[in-house]
């Protein structure tokens, strides 16, 4: 029996745990404010809030219900647009109405829910953060300026919060209903009961952001082994110079990790290129790897970092390199009953350079046409080791071994970079598809590699590379 709280109502259901939360909300509970848009996690019309107790605190995040299995809702507080309604308009709705920030209204519930989640975050409320909170919500007819003005007006309300708890402030200021004040107590009681989210099965599921896009017709009926909420698969920790990441850690976990923030100064810039906030809250590191997409952003980053994977079949464990994980298009060195338990890699030294670049049809929050990462270690002016990876240029995520080897022992000069680009071009085999022609992808990778050096070595006379 799967149990969770939906708005103010406790749900107990024996529906298949692989069923999508969106379908339960609309067809089982008849809450039609949550809209069906793309069913791929792209438009944000189906956005809900997910509240769960972490380290003794009730925390809320946004999620796209079109990619979330009800098994992953188990023991949590799920909030739809109906769940934040009060008598009259709430403060977010009033801000939208005042600025005329809605037209057809189809996308509006998602925007309102995203801003409600923003109001429950303990971070200092700023206009920039309010806009970022809606980065996974798309409007097709209103235009964004009125929505931005509404967000600005609403942020000014939140600016009066001072030291008051976000939930209490939001209730007091007619942002959310008063029942939110009892949710933590109710979740503690609910999670003390016999609550199940998983069935036996070798179809392992993390956040679902890949599987439900690719297998949306079959996943709801599968026997699933749920991994997303397993405590032992969470966490990001540092042991000396090694970072260990649980397989169920999410992109959002990486974004707020003190370890990653310390060792990757441009982390925020990289994360903004990866996906929307809703998807970051759901997408797991292990899921990105096992999806085996040739353009998986996290895969490309961790290939450059020479990550190691610990695979577990429930009885035995083994460790392999991410670089040897991909055997062919969508073919992995992984048995059906294995899952990724842990990812580990050596953290960059103080003198190392790391960079990630990506080009997609939209600047942010889109699937890459080509992406690339690099890690370079230096001894004086000479490269002591180098690692370059690239996506979108072959059937598997590529570690460019020849290009990486060429740089070792070399100085960073325009001439050596030009020779590197020739070697890299011989290592890749892009194809023409919806994201670009073969020639375009070859050009993109060359430009991205040039960008690596321009960003990583700003003091060197190589700034004209991109125009070469």
Secondary structure, DSSP 4 states (H G I P E B T S, - for coil): -EEEEETTEEEEE-S-TTSBHHHIIIIIS--TTS----SSSSS-TTEEEEEEEETTEEEEEEEEGGG-BGGGGTTSEEE-GGGG--SS--HHHHHHHHHT--SS-TTHHHHHHHHHHHHT--SPP-HHHHHHHTTT---SSS-HHHHHHHHHHHHHHHTT-TTS-HHHHHHHTTSS-GGGGGHHHHHHHHHTS------S-SEEESS-TTHHHHSTTTGGGS-EEE-TT-GGG--EEEETTEEEEETT-BHHHHHH-HHHHHH-TTHHHHHHHH--HHHHHH-BHHHHHHH--TT-HHHHHHHHTT-EEEEE-SS-EEEEEGGGTEEETTEES--TT-EEEEEEEEPPPTT-EEEEEEEESSSSSS-EEEEEEEEEEEETTEEEEEEEEEESSSSS-EE-HHHHHHHTT-B--HHHHHHHHHHHHHH-----BTTB-HHHHHHHHHHHHHHHHHHHTTTSS-TTGGG-
